[in-house]
Amino acid sequence: MAARPNNRAPHRLLAPIASAAALAALAALGTLRPSAPQGVKGYITAVVNQIDDTPYRINGWTGRDLNQPPTEAVDMLRPSRVLHRGYMSDGSRDEVRIVIVHCPDVRDMAGHHPPNCYPATGWTSVEAGTMQIDAFGGEQTFALHRFARREGGTNHRLTIASGFVVPGHDAVIPDMAELRSVSENRRRTKLGAAQVQIIIDKAAGQDEIRRVIETFLPALEPVVDRVTEGAV
């Protein structure tokens, strides 16, 4: 297997990394940390390994590793793993990025939620909604966010589809409010949650968004399955 590239991405790709404003949101969630359920360490290791196995080649798209969070962000947000990868399709200059984040404590996911982390890094929310996608054995609801930013005299646009997955819950969770509701069991919070973001680096229409999501989701299903399976 060829060595995985480790490219440095430009400043505009830093949005998935939480900033000070996102950390403030985390603080509001509280600091009590319940004890971990039996088997959680092995479960989290299995989730991390599954995230690391995300393929570099997906339906004609080739991936390259992008920037990783700085050490201080990792220390504050405590993710088990952050995958940030850009994919280019054969014969196209468009890039689609995949972000997968897993946190052992559900409450730490607030720092990775698009409505928190993207505005905190200079992006302006343009539109928010949802999209229904047939995936993972049923109809799933993904959050859709569009952001804009002007930098160096150039207008940049992002279109993001995202959703959370947690152990023992088959449906994709589109927002933090529902994630908190599903994860009210304090012991379950220590099994953590994962978030998947599919990012199109432009203002994409509904048909293109759906086509891109449906292209990449099958390759991400093993991660979703491993997270929802929980500690066994």
C-alpha positions as CSV (number, residue, x, y, z in Angstrom):
1,M,0.0,0.0,0.0
2,A,1.4,3.4,-0.9
3,A,2.3,5.8,1.8
4,R,-0.6,8.2,2.7
5,P,0.1,11.8,1.7
6,N,0.2,14.4,4.4
7,N,-0.6,17.7,2.6
8,R,-0.9,21.1,4.3
9,A,-4.3,22.6,3.4
10,P,-4.8,26.4,3.1
11,H,-6.4,28.4,5.8
12,R,-9.9,28.0,4.4
13,L,-9.8,24.3,5.3
14,L,-9.4,24.9,9.0
15,A,-13.1,25.3,9.7
16,P,-13.6,21.7,11.0
17,I,-11.2,22.6,13.8
18,A,-12.9,24.1,16.9
19,S,-12.1,27.6,17.9
20,A,-12.5,29.6,21.1
21,A,-16.2,30.3,20.5
22,A,-16.8,26.5,20.1
23,L,-15.0,25.8,23.3
24,A,-17.2,28.3,25.1
25,A,-20.2,26.2,23.9
26,L,-18.6,23.2,25.4
27,A,-18.2,24.9,28.7
28,A,-21.9,25.6,28.8
29,L,-22.6,21.8,28.7
30,G,-21.1,21.2,32.1
31,T,-18.1,19.3,33.4
32,L,-19.4,16.3,35.2
33,R,-17.9,13.1,33.7
34,P,-19.6,9.8,34.5
35,S,-17.7,6.6,34.9
36,A,-17.2,4.6,31.7
37,P,-19.2,1.4,31.1
38,Q,-17.5,-2.0,30.9
39,G,-15.8,-2.6,27.6
40,V,-15.7,1.0,26.5
41,K,-11.9,1.1,25.9
42,G,-12.0,-1.8,23.5
43,Y,-15.0,-0.3,21.8
44,I,-13.4,3.1,21.2
45,T,-10.3,1.4,19.9
46,A,-12.4,-0.5,17.4
47,V,-14.2,2.7,16.3
48,V,-10.8,4.5,15.8
49,N,-9.5,1.6,13.8
50,Q,-12.6,1.6,11.6
51,I,-12.3,5.3,11.0
52,D,-8.7,4.8,10.0
53,D,-9.8,2.2,7.5
54,T,-11.9,4.7,5.5
55,P,-10.9,4.0,1.9
56,Y,-8.8,6.5,-0.1
57,R,-10.5,5.4,-3.3
58,I,-14.3,5.9,-3.4
59,N,-16.3,5.4,-6.6
60,G,-13.8,7.1,-8.8
61,W,-12.7,9.7,-6.2
62,T,-9.2,9.7,-4.8
63,G,-8.5,11.0,-1.3
64,R,-5.6,12.8,0.4
65,D,-5.2,13.6,4.0
66,L,-5.6,17.2,5.0
67,N,-4.8,19.2,8.1
68,Q,-5.3,17.8,11.6
69,P,-6.4,19.7,14.7
70,P,-3.7,21.5,16.7
71,T,-2.7,19.9,20.0
72,E,-4.5,22.5,22.1
73,A,-7.8,21.8,20.3
74,V,-7.4,18.0,20.8
75,D,-6.6,18.6,24.5
76,M,-9.8,20.6,24.9
77,L,-12.2,18.6,22.7
78,R,-10.9,15.2,23.6
79,P,-11.7,13.4,20.3
80,S,-10.8,9.8,19.9
81,R,-10.1,10.4,16.3
82,V,-10.5,13.2,13.7
83,L,-10.3,12.2,10.0
84,H,-10.1,15.1,7.5
85,R,-9.7,14.0,3.9
86,G,-10.1,15.7,0.5
87,Y,-11.3,13.7,-2.5
88,M,-10.9,14.6,-6.2
89,S,-12.8,12.8,-8.9
90,D,-11.2,11.6,-12.1
91,G,-11.0,14.4,-14.6
92,S,-12.5,17.1,-12.3
93,R,-11.1,20.0,-10.3
94,D,-13.9,19.9,-7.7
95,E,-13.0,18.6,-4.3
96,V,-15.3,17.0,-1.7
97,R,-14.0,16.7,1.8
98,I,-14.9,14.1,4.4
99,V,-14.7,14.8,8.1
100,I,-15.3,12.1,10.7
101,V,-15.0,12.9,14.4
102,H,-15.5,10.6,17.3
103,C,-15.6,11.8,20.9
104,P,-15.8,9.5,23.9
105,D,-18.2,11.9,25.6
106,V,-21.2,13.0,23.6
107,R,-21.2,16.5,25.1
108,D,-17.8,17.2,23.5
109,M,-19.4,17.0,20.1
110,A,-20.7,20.6,20.4
111,G,-17.3,21.9,19.4
112,H,-17.5,20.0,16.1
113,H,-21.1,20.9,15.2
114,P,-21.1,23.1,12.0
115,P,-23.3,25.8,13.5
116,N,-20.7,26.3,16.2
117,C,-17.3,25.7,14.6
118,Y,-17.7,27.3,11.2
119,P,-19.0,30.7,12.3
120,A,-16.3,30.7,15.0
121,T,-13.7,30.4,12.2
122,G,-15.0,33.3,10.1
123,W,-17.8,31.7,8.1
124,T,-21.2,33.3,7.8
125,S,-24.3,31.0,7.8
126,V,-26.3,31.5,4.6
127,E,-28.8,28.7,4.9
128,A,-29.7,25.7,7.1
129,G,-32.1,22.8,6.5
130,T,-32.2,19.1,6.2
131,M,-32.2,16.4,3.5
132,Q,-33.7,13.0,3.5
133,I,-31.4,10.3,2.2
134,D,-32.0,6.5,1.9
135,A,-28.9,5.1,3.6
136,F,-27.8,2.6,6.4
137,G,-30.9,0.5,6.0
138,G,-33.5,3.3,6.1
139,E,-34.4,6.9,5.4
140,Q,-32.0,9.2,7.2
141,T,-32.2,12.9,8.0
142,F,-29.0,14.8,7.4
143,A,-28.4,18.5,8.4
144,L,-27.6,20.8,5.5
145,H,-25.6,24.0,6.1
146,R,-24.4,26.6,3.6
147,F,-21.7,29.0,4.6
148,A,-19.9,32.0,2.9
149,R,-16.7,33.9,3.6
150,R,-14.7,36.6,1.8
151,E,-11.0,36.2,2.0
152,G,-8.2,37.9,0.0
153,G,-10.7,39.5,-2.3
154,T,-12.3,36.1,-3.1
155,N,-15.7,34.8,-2.1
156,H,-15.7,31.3,-0.8
157,R,-18.7,29.0,-0.3
158,L,-19.2,25.8,1.5
159,T,-22.1,23.3,1.4
160,I,-22.1,20.8,4.3
161,A,-24.2,17.7,4.9
162,S,-23.7,16.3,8.5
163,G,-25.1,13.9,11.0
164,F,-24.3,12.3,14.3
165,V,-24.4,8.6,15.2
166,V,-24.5,7.0,18.6
167,P,-24.4,3.5,20.0
168,G,-27.8,1.7,20.1
169,H,-29.5,4.2,17.8
170,D,-30.0,3.3,14.2
171,A,-31.1,6.7,12.9
172,V,-28.7,9.5,11.9
173,I,-29.2,12.5,14.3
174,P,-29.1,15.9,12.5
175,D,-28.6,18.3,15.3
176,M,-27.2,18.8,18.9
177,A,-30.6,19.1,20.5
178,E,-31.7,15.7,19.3
179,L,-28.3,14.3,20.1
180,R,-28.6,15.4,23.7
181,S,-32.1,14.0,24.0
182,V,-31.0,10.6,22.6
183,S,-28.0,10.5,24.9
184,E,-29.6,11.5,28.2
185,N,-28.5,8.2,29.7
186,R,-25.3,9.3,31.5
187,R,-23.6,6.0,31.1
188,R,-24.2,6.1,27.3
189,T,-22.4,9.4,27.1
190,K,-19.1,7.6,27.8
191,L,-19.6,5.4,24.8
192,G,-19.4,8.6,22.8
193,A,-20.7,9.7,19.5
194,A,-19.4,10.2,16.0
195,Q,-20.1,12.9,13.5
196,V,-19.8,12.7,9.7
197,Q,-19.5,15.8,7.5
198,I,-19.5,15.7,3.7
199,I,-18.3,19.1,2.5
200,I,-18.5,20.5,-1.0
201,D,-16.2,23.5,-1.4
202,K,-18.7,25.6,-3.3
203,A,-22.4,26.6,-3.4
204,A,-24.0,23.3,-4.6
205,G,-27.5,22.7,-5.7
206,Q,-29.9,20.1,-4.3
207,D,-29.3,17.6,-7.0
208,E,-25.5,17.8,-6.7
209,I,-25.6,17.6,-2.9
210,R,-27.7,14.5,-3.1
211,R,-25.5,12.9,-5.7
212,V,-22.3,13.6,-3.7
213,I,-23.9,12.3,-0.5
214,E,-25.1,9.1,-2.1
215,T,-21.6,8.6,-3.7
216,F,-19.7,8.7,-0.4
217,L,-22.1,7.3,2.2
218,P,-21.7,3.6,1.3
219,A,-18.0,3.9,2.0
220,L,-18.8,5.4,5.4
221,E,-21.3,2.8,6.4
222,P,-18.7,0.5,8.2
223,V,-17.9,3.4,10.6
224,V,-21.6,4.1,11.2
225,D,-22.2,0.4,11.9
226,R,-19.3,0.1,14.3
227,V,-20.4,3.1,16.3
228,T,-24.0,2.1,16.5
229,E,-23.1,-1.5,17.5
230,G,-21.7,-0.1,20.8
231,A,-19.6,-2.0,23.4
232,V,-20.2,-5.8,23.1
